[in-house]
Amino acid sequence: MPTPFLTALPIRRLTLRDLTACADLSEDRGWPREEHKWSFLLTAGKGYGIDDPDGGLVSACVVTEYGPRERPDLGAIGMFLVAERYARQGIGRRLMRHVVSELGTTPLTLHATPNGRPLYEEIGFKVTGRTEMLRGHFTPGGRMPEVTTRAATAEDLTAIVRLDEEVFGADRTHIITRLPAFADRLCVAEERGRIVGYAAAWPNMDTHVAGPLIAHDTETAKALIASLAAHTNRPLRTDIDVRHEELLAWAKERGLASVAFNAVMTRGISELPGDWTRRFAPLTVAAG
């Protein structure tokens, strides 16, 4: 049970002014500081946190909503953290219940580690899928996909947004239009002059994260990963839906190793909207 001291601490909305405190909280729990990702999520989504009277944050998380602003189609919860000194005192449960209450009837999703899963199940989330995190230096080899890829331009954004909404199942315009500034590379795949896939690689500490990855088939997804890998010297990291077995096997053959599995959980819906057969990897597990 939370102590009276913790129960009295107010929950408030976070802003970019809290960026350093959020990064400090990540570091406190042994995560990378990830200022670049925190900044993106605090700008595109809603941060919630509890201040520590001694400085810093007791707990924090970010919610990214998709669809109409007045009635979102989906909310993704991520970056959920509790400071080590306050762990196992009920503060995380309190913050999560508050966020769920704030979002009302909005369907929710999150990616859960094995440690976090029991709390989320207690609050009504159910496992509906799984992703596998891969990381490593990509090595081209064998027969490479014969798919046309190129760097995206400003003129491509409308088509990318349209394709993304069709595949993701909700409007992510506020996310997609931020990708050119957030990512180091944004590329598209074309077929007969039509965009049939896109992917981004964004910097996260010493890696480049490949995501989102949207493609009309596995060969196109392979080509987009290869295109991203060809323009970085850093290790590549991505989180692939485990149902895409062919893509996972292909990536592992080319140097990406399995790091971890996360459970995809939902609340208020039985499965994620959209077309999973064309949705290969999220932007980040923190934003769905």
TORKOL-4160 file (C-alpha; in steps of 0.2 Angstrom, whole numbers, padded with zeros to 4 digits, m for minus):
288
<pt num="1" X="0000" Y="0000" Z="0000"/>
<pt num="2" X="0006" Y="0018" Z="m0003"/>
<pt num="3" X="0012" Y="0027" Z="0012"/>
<pt num="4" X="0002" Y="0043" Z="0016"/>
<pt num="5" X="0017" Y="0053" Z="0010"/>
<pt num="6" X="0016" Y="0046" Z="m0007"/>
<pt num="7" X="m0003" Y="0047" Z="m0008"/>
<pt num="8" X="m0002" Y="0065" Z="m0005"/>
<pt num="9" X="0010" Y="0069" Z="m0019"/>
<pt num="10" X="0000" Y="0077" Z="m0034"/>
<pt num="11" X="0000" Y="0070" Z="m0051"/>
<pt num="12" X="0003" Y="0083" Z="m0064"/>
<pt num="13" X="0006" Y="0085" Z="m0083"/>
<pt num="14" X="0024" Y="0085" Z="m0089"/>
<pt num="15" X="0031" Y="0097" Z="m0102"/>
<pt num="16" X="0048" Y="0099" Z="m0111"/>
<pt num="17" X="0054" Y="0108" Z="m0095"/>
<pt num="18" X="0054" Y="0091" Z="m0087"/>
<pt num="19" X="0065" Y="0083" Z="m0100"/>
<pt num="20" X="0081" Y="0082" Z="m0089"/>
<pt num="21" X="0071" Y="0075" Z="m0074"/>
<pt num="22" X="0063" Y="0062" Z="m0086"/>
<pt num="23" X="0080" Y="0057" Z="m0092"/>
<pt num="24" X="0087" Y="0057" Z="m0074"/>
<pt num="25" X="0073" Y="0045" Z="m0070"/>
<pt num="26" X="0077" Y="0034" Z="m0084"/>
<pt num="27" X="0095" Y="0033" Z="m0078"/>
<pt num="28" X="0090" Y="0030" Z="m0061"/>
<pt num="29" X="0081" Y="0014" Z="m0067"/>
<pt num="30" X="0096" Y="0008" Z="m0077"/>
<pt num="31" X="0089" Y="0014" Z="m0094"/>
<pt num="32" X="0098" Y="0025" Z="m0106"/>
<pt num="33" X="0094" Y="0043" Z="m0104"/>
<pt num="34" X="0085" Y="0044" Z="m0121"/>
<pt num="35" X="0083" Y="0063" Z="m0121"/>
<pt num="36" X="0079" Y="0063" Z="m0140"/>
<pt num="37" X="0065" Y="0050" Z="m0138"/>
<pt num="38" X="0058" Y="0059" Z="m0122"/>
<pt num="39" X="0058" Y="0076" Z="m0131"/>
<pt num="40" X="0049" Y="0068" Z="m0146"/>
<pt num="41" X="0036" Y="0060" Z="m0134"/>
<pt num="42" X="0033" Y="0075" Z="m0123"/>
<pt num="43" X="0030" Y="0085" Z="m0138"/>
<pt num="44" X="0019" Y="0073" Z="m0148"/>
<pt num="45" X="0010" Y="0066" Z="m0133"/>
<pt num="46" X="0005" Y="0069" Z="m0115"/>
<pt num="47" X="0017" Y="0067" Z="m0100"/>
<pt num="48" X="0011" Y="0063" Z="m0083"/>
<pt num="49" X="0022" Y="0063" Z="m0067"/>
<pt num="50" X="0024" Y="0065" Z="m0049"/>
<pt num="51" X="0037" Y="0076" Z="m0042"/>
<pt num="52" X="0049" Y="0071" Z="m0028"/>
<pt num="53" X="0049" Y="0085" Z="m0014"/>
<pt num="54" X="0068" Y="0082" Z="m0014"/>
<pt num="55" X="0070" Y="0085" Z="m0032"/>
<pt num="56" X="0067" Y="0075" Z="m0048"/>
<pt num="57" X="0053" Y="0064" Z="m0052"/>
<pt num="58" X="0045" Y="0050" Z="m0042"/>
<pt num="59" X="0037" Y="0042" Z="m0057"/>
<pt num="60" X="0032" Y="0047" Z="m0075"/>
<pt num="61" X="0024" Y="0040" Z="m0091"/>
<pt num="62" X="0019" Y="0047" Z="m0108"/>
<pt num="63" X="0003" Y="0044" Z="m0117"/>
<pt num="64" X="0002" Y="0046" Z="m0136"/>
<pt num="65" X="m0016" Y="0048" Z="m0143"/>
<pt num="66" X="m0021" Y="0044" Z="m0161"/>
<pt num="67" X="m0036" Y="0049" Z="m0171"/>
<pt num="68" X="m0048" Y="0064" Z="m0168"/>
<pt num="69" X="m0042" Y="0075" Z="m0154"/>
<pt num="70" X="m0059" Y="0076" Z="m0146"/>
<pt num="71" X="m0062" Y="0057" Z="m0146"/>
<pt num="72" X="m0046" Y="0047" Z="m0149"/>
<pt num="73" X="m0046" Y="0030" Z="m0158"/>
<pt num="74" X="m0032" Y="0024" Z="m0148"/>
<pt num="75" X="m0020" Y="0029" Z="m0134"/>
<pt num="76" X="m0002" Y="0021" Z="m0132"/>
<pt num="77" X="0006" Y="0022" Z="m0114"/>
<pt num="78" X="0025" Y="0021" Z="m0113"/>
<pt num="79" X="0040" Y="0026" Z="m0104"/>
<pt num="80" X="0032" Y="0021" Z="m0087"/>
<pt num="81" X="0045" Y="0022" Z="m0074"/>
<pt num="82" X="0046" Y="0023" Z="m0055"/>
<pt num="83" X="0062" Y="0029" Z="m0046"/>
<pt num="84" X="0071" Y="0015" Z="m0038"/>
<pt num="85" X="0070" Y="0023" Z="m0020"/>
<pt num="86" X="0051" Y="0022" Z="m0022"/>
<pt num="87" X="0049" Y="0005" Z="m0030"/>
<pt num="88" X="0036" Y="m0007" Z="m0024"/>
<pt num="89" X="0027" Y="0006" Z="m0013"/>
<pt num="90" X="0011" Y="0007" Z="m0024"/>
<pt num="91" X="0016" Y="0023" Z="m0033"/>
<pt num="92" X="0016" Y="0015" Z="m0050"/>
<pt num="93" X="m0001" Y="0008" Z="m0048"/>
<pt num="94" X="m0007" Y="0025" Z="m0043"/>
<pt num="95" X="0000" Y="0034" Z="m0058"/>
<pt num="96" X="m0006" Y="0021" Z="m0070"/>
<pt num="97" X="m0024" Y="0021" Z="m0063"/>
<pt num="98" X="m0024" Y="0040" Z="m0064"/>
<pt num="99" X="m0019" Y="0039" Z="m0082"/>
<pt num="100" X="m0032" Y="0026" Z="m0087"/>
<pt num="101" X="m0045" Y="0036" Z="m0078"/>
<pt num="102" X="m0040" Y="0052" Z="m0087"/>
<pt num="103" X="m0041" Y="0043" Z="m0104"/>
<pt num="104" X="m0059" Y="0037" Z="m0100"/>
<pt num="105" X="m0066" Y="0026" Z="m0114"/>
<pt num="106" X="m0051" Y="0028" Z="m0126"/>
<pt num="107" X="m0045" Y="0010" Z="m0131"/>
<pt num="108" X="m0027" Y="0008" Z="m0124"/>
<pt num="109" X="m0011" Y="m0001" Z="m0128"/>
<pt num="110" X="0006" Y="m0003" Z="m0121"/>
<pt num="111" X="0022" Y="m0014" Z="m0123"/>
<pt num="112" X="0025" Y="m0024" Z="m0107"/>
<pt num="113" X="0041" Y="m0031" Z="m0100"/>
<pt num="114" X="0039" Y="m0047" Z="m0089"/>
<pt num="115" X="0041" Y="m0037" Z="m0074"/>
<pt num="116" X="0028" Y="m0024" Z="m0078"/>
<pt num="117" X="0015" Y="m0036" Z="m0085"/>
<pt num="118" X="0007" Y="m0041" Z="m0068"/>
<pt num="119" X="0003" Y="m0023" Z="m0064"/>
<pt num="120" X="m0005" Y="m0020" Z="m0081"/>
<pt num="121" X="m0015" Y="m0036" Z="m0080"/>
<pt num="122" X="m0022" Y="m0030" Z="m0063"/>
<pt num="123" X="m0028" Y="m0014" Z="m0071"/>
<pt num="124" X="m0037" Y="m0023" Z="m0085"/>
<pt num="125" X="m0024" Y="m0025" Z="m0099"/>
<pt num="126" X="m0023" Y="m0041" Z="m0109"/>
<pt num="127" X="m0009" Y="m0049" Z="m0119"/>
<pt num="128" X="m0014" Y="m0048" Z="m0137"/>
<pt num="129" X="0003" Y="m0050" Z="m0146"/>
<pt num="130" X="0021" Y="m0050" Z="m0144"/>
<pt num="131" X="0036" Y="m0041" Z="m0152"/>
<pt num="132" X="0055" Y="m0046" Z="m0153"/>
<pt num="133" X="0068" Y="m0034" Z="m0151"/>
<pt num="134" X="0083" Y="m0036" Z="m0162"/>
<pt num="135" X="0100" Y="m0027" Z="m0162"/>
<pt num="136" X="0116" Y="m0028" Z="m0171"/>
<pt num="137" X="0126" Y="m0022" Z="m0186"/>
<pt num="138" X="0117" Y="m0027" Z="m0202"/>
<pt num="139" X="0128" Y="m0036" Z="m0215"/>
<pt num="140" X="0121" Y="m0037" Z="m0233"/>
<pt num="141" X="0122" Y="m0054" Z="m0240"/>
<pt num="142" X="0113" Y="m0067" Z="m0251"/>
<pt num="143" X="0099" Y="m0062" Z="m0263"/>
<pt num="144" X="0094" Y="m0044" Z="m0258"/>
<pt num="145" X="0076" Y="m0039" Z="m0262"/>
<pt num="146" X="0073" Y="m0031" Z="m0279"/>
<pt num="147" X="0062" Y="m0017" Z="m0272"/>
<pt num="148" X="0064" Y="0002" Z="m0277"/>
<pt num="149" X="0068" Y="0012" Z="m0261"/>
<pt num="150" X="0074" Y="0030" Z="m0260"/>
<pt num="151" X="0075" Y="0044" Z="m0247"/>
<pt num="152" X="0058" Y="0052" Z="m0244"/>
<pt num="153" X="0055" Y="0070" Z="m0249"/>
<pt num="154" X="0043" Y="0083" Z="m0242"/>
<pt num="155" X="0031" Y="0079" Z="m0257"/>
<pt num="156" X="0029" Y="0061" Z="m0251"/>
<pt num="157" X="0022" Y="0066" Z="m0234"/>
<pt num="158" X="0004" Y="0066" Z="m0239"/>
<pt num="159" X="0005" Y="0049" Z="m0247"/>
<pt num="160" X="0015" Y="0042" Z="m0232"/>
<pt num="161" X="0002" Y="0049" Z="m0220"/>
<pt num="162" X="m0012" Y="0041" Z="m0230"/>
<pt num="163" X="m0003" Y="0024" Z="m0231"/>
<pt num="164" X="0001" Y="0025" Z="m0212"/>
<pt num="165" X="m0017" Y="0028" Z="m0207"/>
<pt num="166" X="m0023" Y="0014" Z="m0218"/>
<pt num="167" X="m0011" Y="0001" Z="m0211"/>
<pt num="168" X="m0010" Y="0008" Z="m0193"/>
<pt num="169" X="m0029" Y="0010" Z="m0191"/>
<pt num="170" X="m0029" Y="0027" Z="m0184"/>
<pt num="171" X="m0023" Y="0045" Z="m0189"/>
<pt num="172" X="m0005" Y="0048" Z="m0184"/>
<pt num="173" X="m0002" Y="0064" Z="m0194"/>
<pt num="174" X="0005" Y="0072" Z="m0179"/>
<pt num="175" X="0018" Y="0058" Z="m0177"/>
<pt num="176" X="0022" Y="0056" Z="m0196"/>
<pt num="177" X="0024" Y="0074" Z="m0199"/>
<pt num="178" X="0037" Y="0075" Z="m0185"/>
<pt num="179" X="0048" Y="0061" Z="m0193"/>
<pt num="180" X="0058" Y="0071" Z="m0204"/>
<pt num="181" X="0065" Y="0081" Z="m0190"/>
<pt num="182" X="0066" Y="0067" Z="m0177"/>
<pt num="183" X="0074" Y="0054" Z="m0189"/>
<pt num="184" X="0091" Y="0054" Z="m0197"/>
<pt num="185" X="0084" Y="0045" Z="m0212"/>
<pt num="186" X="0066" Y="0043" Z="m0219"/>
<pt num="187" X="0064" Y="0032" Z="m0234"/>
<pt num="188" X="0050" Y="0025" Z="m0245"/>
<pt num="189" X="0047" Y="0010" Z="m0256"/>
<pt num="190" X="0039" Y="0012" Z="m0273"/>
<pt num="191" X="0030" Y="0001" Z="m0285"/>
<pt num="192" X="0025" Y="0008" Z="m0302"/>
<pt num="193" X="0027" Y="0026" Z="m0295"/>
<pt num="194" X="0016" Y="0022" Z="m0280"/>
<pt num="195" X="0022" Y="0022" Z="m0262"/>
<pt num="196" X="0020" Y="0005" Z="m0255"/>
<pt num="197" X="0030" Y="0006" Z="m0239"/>
<pt num="198" X="0040" Y="0018" Z="m0228"/>
<pt num="199" X="0053" Y="0017" Z="m0214"/>
<pt num="200" X="0063" Y="0028" Z="m0203"/>
<pt num="201" X="0079" Y="0027" Z="m0193"/>
<pt num="202" X="0081" Y="0038" Z="m0178"/>
<pt num="203" X="0096" Y="0040" Z="m0166"/>
<pt num="204" X="0095" Y="0032" Z="m0149"/>
<pt num="205" X="0111" Y="0033" Z="m0139"/>
<pt num="206" X="0123" Y="0022" Z="m0149"/>
<pt num="207" X="0111" Y="0014" Z="m0161"/>
<pt num="208" X="0099" Y="0019" Z="m0174"/>
<pt num="209" X="0081" Y="0012" Z="m0171"/>
<pt num="210" X="0072" Y="0006" Z="m0187"/>
<pt num="211" X="0054" Y="0011" Z="m0185"/>
<pt num="212" X="0040" Y="0014" Z="m0190"/>
<pt num="213" X="0041" Y="0000" Z="m0203"/>
<pt num="214" X="0026" Y="m0001" Z="m0214"/>
<pt num="215" X="0027" Y="m0011" Z="m0230"/>
<pt num="216" X="0014" Y="m0020" Z="m0242"/>
<pt num="217" X="0024" Y="m0037" Z="m0240"/>
<pt num="218" X="0039" Y="m0045" Z="m0232"/>
<pt num="219" X="0051" Y="m0042" Z="m0247"/>
<pt num="220" X="0047" Y="m0023" Z="m0246"/>
<pt num="221" X="0050" Y="m0023" Z="m0227"/>
<pt num="222" X="0067" Y="m0031" Z="m0230"/>
<pt num="223" X="0072" Y="m0018" Z="m0244"/>
<pt num="224" X="0067" Y="m0004" Z="m0232"/>
<pt num="225" X="0078" Y="m0011" Z="m0218"/>
<pt num="226" X="0093" Y="m0014" Z="m0230"/>
<pt num="227" X="0091" Y="0004" Z="m0236"/>
<pt num="228" X="0091" Y="0011" Z="m0218"/>
<pt num="229" X="0106" Y="0000" Z="m0213"/>
<pt num="230" X="0116" Y="0006" Z="m0228"/>
<pt num="231" X="0116" Y="0024" Z="m0222"/>
<pt num="232" X="0122" Y="0021" Z="m0204"/>
<pt num="233" X="0138" Y="0014" Z="m0196"/>
<pt num="234" X="0129" Y="0012" Z="m0179"/>
<pt num="235" X="0121" Y="m0005" Z="m0174"/>
<pt num="236" X="0103" Y="m0006" Z="m0180"/>
<pt num="237" X="0089" Y="m0009" Z="m0167"/>
<pt num="238" X="0070" Y="m0013" Z="m0171"/>
<pt num="239" X="0055" Y="m0022" Z="m0163"/>
<pt num="240" X="0046" Y="m0034" Z="m0175"/>
<pt num="241" X="0029" Y="m0042" Z="m0173"/>
<pt num="242" X="0033" Y="m0060" Z="m0170"/>
<pt num="243" X="0020" Y="m0065" Z="m0183"/>
<pt num="244" X="0032" Y="m0059" Z="m0196"/>
<pt num="245" X="0043" Y="m0075" Z="m0194"/>
<pt num="246" X="0051" Y="m0073" Z="m0212"/>
<pt num="247" X="0057" Y="m0055" Z="m0208"/>
<pt num="248" X="0064" Y="m0060" Z="m0191"/>
<pt num="249" X="0074" Y="m0075" Z="m0198"/>
<pt num="250" X="0081" Y="m0064" Z="m0213"/>
<pt num="251" X="0086" Y="m0050" Z="m0201"/>
<pt num="252" X="0095" Y="m0063" Z="m0189"/>
<pt num="253" X="0104" Y="m0071" Z="m0204"/>
<pt num="254" X="0111" Y="m0053" Z="m0207"/>
<pt num="255" X="0118" Y="m0049" Z="m0190"/>
<pt num="256" X="0104" Y="m0044" Z="m0180"/>
<pt num="257" X="0102" Y="m0054" Z="m0164"/>
<pt num="258" X="0087" Y="m0056" Z="m0152"/>
<pt num="259" X="0088" Y="m0045" Z="m0137"/>
<pt num="260" X="0071" Y="m0047" Z="m0128"/>
<pt num="261" X="0053" Y="m0050" Z="m0130"/>
<pt num="262" X="0039" Y="m0038" Z="m0125"/>
<pt num="263" X="0021" Y="m0042" Z="m0123"/>
<pt num="264" X="0009" Y="m0031" Z="m0133"/>
<pt num="265" X="m0006" Y="m0027" Z="m0122"/>
<pt num="266" X="m0023" Y="m0019" Z="m0125"/>
<pt num="267" X="m0037" Y="m0012" Z="m0114"/>
<pt num="268" X="m0054" Y="m0009" Z="m0121"/>
<pt num="269" X="m0051" Y="m0018" Z="m0137"/>
<pt num="270" X="m0048" Y="m0036" Z="m0141"/>
<pt num="271" X="m0034" Y="m0032" Z="m0153"/>
<pt num="272" X="m0025" Y="m0017" Z="m0161"/>
<pt num="273" X="m0034" Y="m0009" Z="m0176"/>
<pt num="274" X="m0027" Y="m0009" Z="m0193"/>
<pt num="275" X="m0018" Y="m0022" Z="m0204"/>
<pt num="276" X="m0004" Y="m0031" Z="m0195"/>
<pt num="277" X="0001" Y="m0040" Z="m0211"/>
<pt num="278" X="0008" Y="m0023" Z="m0217"/>
<pt num="279" X="0013" Y="m0016" Z="m0200"/>
<pt num="280" X="0031" Y="m0024" Z="m0196"/>
<pt num="281" X="0038" Y="m0013" Z="m0182"/>
<pt num="282" X="0032" Y="0002" Z="m0172"/>
<pt num="283" X="0040" Y="0019" Z="m0171"/>
<pt num="284" X="0045" Y="0014" Z="m0153"/>
<pt num="285" X="0037" Y="0002" Z="m0141"/>
<pt num="286" X="0034" Y="0018" Z="m0130"/>
<pt num="287" X="0021" Y="0025" Z="m0143"/>
<pt num="288" X="0014" Y="0010" Z="m0152"/>
